[in-house]
Amino acid sequence: MIKSKTLRVIASGISVVGLITAVGFMIGNQEWHWGMKQETSTTMSTKVYSALPIATPKNILIYQNVGTNRQHQVLVFRDSKTEKKATAYAKPDDGDILKADKTTATYKLANTTAPKLTVRTTYWVYTSKLMNTVFHYSGNGKKFVSKSTFLTLPKSSWQVMTKRQVKDYQQQLVELAKVQAMKASQGETSAVINHQYNAESMEINYECIFENRNRGLPYLLFFIS
């Protein structure tokens, strides 16, 4: 215990100043990210496959606008040829609205030969080990800032549809399969069926050649929940 009144006052003053300074730094870290910087990581991949696990004239990318104002775009495609269920990219997290607002996805059809998926994720990170030690208990370490998904697709081999358009397209394929099965059962050993489907100014040409009536009904059903 400090016996001198003067020293007690000085010690108390230093403690108060230290406490105020500590609180000020914590507020600065929380509100203005003192001692932190933004760090962005980028991943790129060409493993992009049609959302439909069946043979179609073109690969299919499904997109859907979601959200209160339908401002979020979700992209659906498969990450591998053997994957049965497509993956939804940039789907908003209903449990974290702030994170959902900072997650975006866009696509572009271009004159390219292969698809390219680019994902950029940004976090707030501490500028040094010292800052990490000072602000360790603030809980701001590697704080999410934003995530953007950008998909570039070859326009010659890909087409984009909404969920509704895919369901309509699926129904067209089902009807086509029935016609093919009927003709095959009637003994036609070589039949060429051309099917054209127009939806919102997009044209899809579907051609299927049956060489043998014993091949049976092809698998053309794909349901989207």
C-alpha positions in Angstrom: 0.0 0.0 0.0 1.3 3.4 -1.0 1.5 5.6 2.2 2.3 8.9 0.5 -0.9 10.8 -0.5 0.9 12.3 -3.4 2.1 9.0 -4.8 -1.4 7.5 -4.3 -2.9 10.4 -6.4 -0.2 9.9 -9.1 -0.8 6.1 -9.2 -4.5 6.5 -9.3 -4.2 9.1 -12.2 -1.9 6.7 -14.1 -4.4 3.9 -13.6 -7.3 6.0 -14.8 -5.4 7.2 -17.9 -4.3 3.6 -18.6 -7.9 2.4 -18.4 -9.2 5.2 -20.6 -6.5 4.5 -23.1 -7.2 0.8 -23.2 -10.9 1.4 -23.6 -10.2 3.9 -26.3 -8.0 1.4 -28.2 -10.7 -1.3 -27.9 -13.4 1.1 -29.3 -11.0 2.1 -32.1 -10.4 -1.5 -32.9 -14.1 -2.4 -32.9 -15.3 0.7 -34.8 -12.4 1.7 -37.1 -10.3 -1.5 -37.1 -7.2 0.1 -35.5 -4.2 -2.2 -35.8 -5.8 -4.1 -38.7 -5.7 -4.3 -42.5 -7.8 -5.9 -45.2 -6.4 -9.1 -46.7 -7.9 -10.7 -49.8 -7.4 -14.3 -50.9 -8.2 -15.4 -54.5 -8.9 -18.9 -55.7 -9.4 -19.9 -59.3 -10.7 -23.1 -60.8 -11.8 -24.5 -64.2 -13.8 -27.4 -62.6 -17.2 -26.1 -63.7 -19.7 -28.5 -65.1 -23.3 -28.4 -66.2 -26.0 -28.2 -63.4 -27.8 -31.0 -65.1 -26.4 -34.5 -64.8 -27.5 -35.5 -68.2 -26.4 -35.0 -71.8 -27.8 -31.8 -73.3 -26.7 -29.8 -76.4 -25.1 -27.2 -74.1 -24.0 -27.1 -70.5 -26.5 -25.5 -68.3 -25.9 -22.8 -65.6 -28.8 -22.1 -63.4 -29.2 -18.7 -61.8 -31.8 -17.3 -59.4 -32.3 -13.9 -58.0 -33.1 -14.1 -54.3 -33.5 -11.8 -51.3 -36.1 -9.2 -50.3 -35.4 -7.1 -53.3 -34.1 -10.0 -55.3 -30.8 -8.3 -55.4 -28.7 -11.4 -54.7 -27.8 -13.7 -57.6 -27.3 -17.4 -56.8 -25.3 -19.5 -59.4 -25.9 -23.3 -59.5 -23.5 -25.7 -61.2 -21.5 -28.9 -60.5 -17.9 -29.0 -59.3 -17.2 -32.4 -60.9 -18.6 -34.6 -63.7 -19.6 -37.4 -61.2 -21.3 -35.0 -58.8 -25.1 -35.8 -58.8 -26.2 -32.7 -57.0 -25.3 -29.2 -58.2 -23.8 -26.7 -55.8 -25.4 -23.3 -55.1 -22.8 -20.5 -55.0 -23.3 -17.2 -53.1 -26.5 -18.5 -51.5 -27.3 -16.0 -48.7 -26.9 -17.1 -45.2 -30.3 -16.6 -43.5 -28.7 -16.7 -40.1 -26.2 -13.9 -40.9 -27.9 -11.0 -42.8 -24.8 -8.8 -42.7 -22.7 -11.5 -44.3 -25.4 -12.2 -46.8 -25.3 -8.6 -48.0 -21.6 -8.8 -48.5 -21.7 -12.0 -50.6 -22.2 -11.6 -54.4 -22.0 -13.7 -57.5 -22.0 -12.8 -61.2 -21.5 -14.6 -64.5 -20.5 -13.7 -68.1 -20.7 -15.5 -71.4 -17.5 -14.8 -73.4 -15.5 -16.0 -76.4 -13.4 -18.4 -74.4 -12.6 -22.1 -74.6 -13.0 -23.1 -71.0 -15.0 -22.0 -67.9 -13.2 -20.1 -65.2 -14.4 -19.7 -61.6 -12.8 -16.9 -59.5 -13.7 -16.5 -55.8 -12.3 -13.5 -53.8 -12.7 -13.4 -50.1 -11.6 -10.5 -47.9 -11.0 -10.4 -44.2 -9.8 -7.9 -41.6 -6.5 -9.2 -40.1 -4.0 -7.8 -37.6 -1.1 -5.9 -39.0 1.4 -7.6 -36.7 1.8 -10.0 -33.9 2.0 -7.1 -31.5 -1.4 -5.9 -32.6 -2.8 -9.4 -32.4 -1.6 -9.5 -28.7 -3.0 -6.1 -27.9 -6.4 -6.7 -29.4 -6.6 -10.4 -29.0 -9.7 -10.2 -26.7 -11.7 -8.0 -29.0 -12.8 -11.0 -31.1 -12.0 -9.2 -34.3 -9.3 -11.6 -35.6 -9.9 -12.5 -39.2 -13.3 -10.7 -39.5 -15.2 -11.3 -42.6 -15.5 -8.3 -45.0 -16.8 -9.7 -48.3 -16.9 -12.6 -50.8 -17.4 -12.4 -54.5 -17.8 -15.2 -57.0 -17.3 -14.5 -60.7 -17.9 -17.1 -63.3 -16.8 -16.8 -67.0 -18.3 -19.3 -69.4 -17.7 -20.1 -73.1 -20.8 -18.8 -75.0 -20.4 -21.5 -77.6 -21.0 -24.4 -75.1 -23.0 -22.9 -72.3 -26.4 -21.4 -71.8 -28.0 -19.8 -68.8 -31.5 -20.6 -67.4 -33.6 -19.7 -64.5 -35.0 -22.5 -62.2 -38.4 -22.1 -64.0 -36.9 -22.4 -67.4 -35.0 -25.5 -66.4 -38.2 -27.2 -65.2 -39.9 -26.3 -68.5 -36.9 -27.6 -70.4 -37.0 -30.8 -68.4 -40.6 -31.3 -69.3 -39.8 -30.9 -72.9 -37.1 -33.6 -72.6 -39.5 -35.9 -70.9 -42.0 -35.5 -73.7 -39.3 -36.1 -76.2 -38.2 -39.3 -74.4 -41.8 -40.6 -74.6 -41.9 -39.9 -78.3 -38.6 -41.7 -78.8 -39.6 -44.7 -76.8 -42.9 -45.0 -78.7 -41.1 -44.9 -82.1 -38.5 -47.3 -80.8 -41.3 -49.7 -79.7 -42.8 -49.5 -83.2 -39.6 -51.0 -84.6 -37.9 -47.9 -85.9 -34.2 -48.8 -85.8 -32.9 -45.4 -86.9 -34.9 -42.2 -86.0 -33.6 -38.7 -85.8 -35.7 -36.4 -83.7 -35.1 -32.7 -83.7 -36.6 -30.7 -80.9 -36.6 -27.0 -80.6 -37.6 -25.1 -77.5 -37.8 -21.3 -77.1 -37.9 -19.6 -73.8 -37.4 -15.9 -73.3 -35.5 -15.3 -76.5 -33.2 -18.3 -75.9 -33.2 -21.2 -78.3 -32.3 -24.7 -77.4 -31.7 -27.4 -80.1 -31.9 -31.0 -78.9 -31.0 -33.8 -81.2 -31.1 -37.5 -80.3 -30.3 -40.4 -82.6 -31.6 -43.9 -81.8 -29.6 -46.7 -83.4 -31.2 -49.6 -81.7 -34.7 -50.1 -80.3 -33.3 -52.2 -77.4 -31.5 -49.3 -75.8 -34.7 -48.4 -73.9 -35.8 -45.1 -72.4 -32.9 -42.8 -71.7 -32.5 -41.1 -68.3 -33.7 -37.6 -68.8 -35.2 -36.7 -65.5 -33.7 -34.1 -63.2 -35.7 -32.6 -60.4 -34.8 -29.4 -58.7 -36.1 -28.9 -55.2 
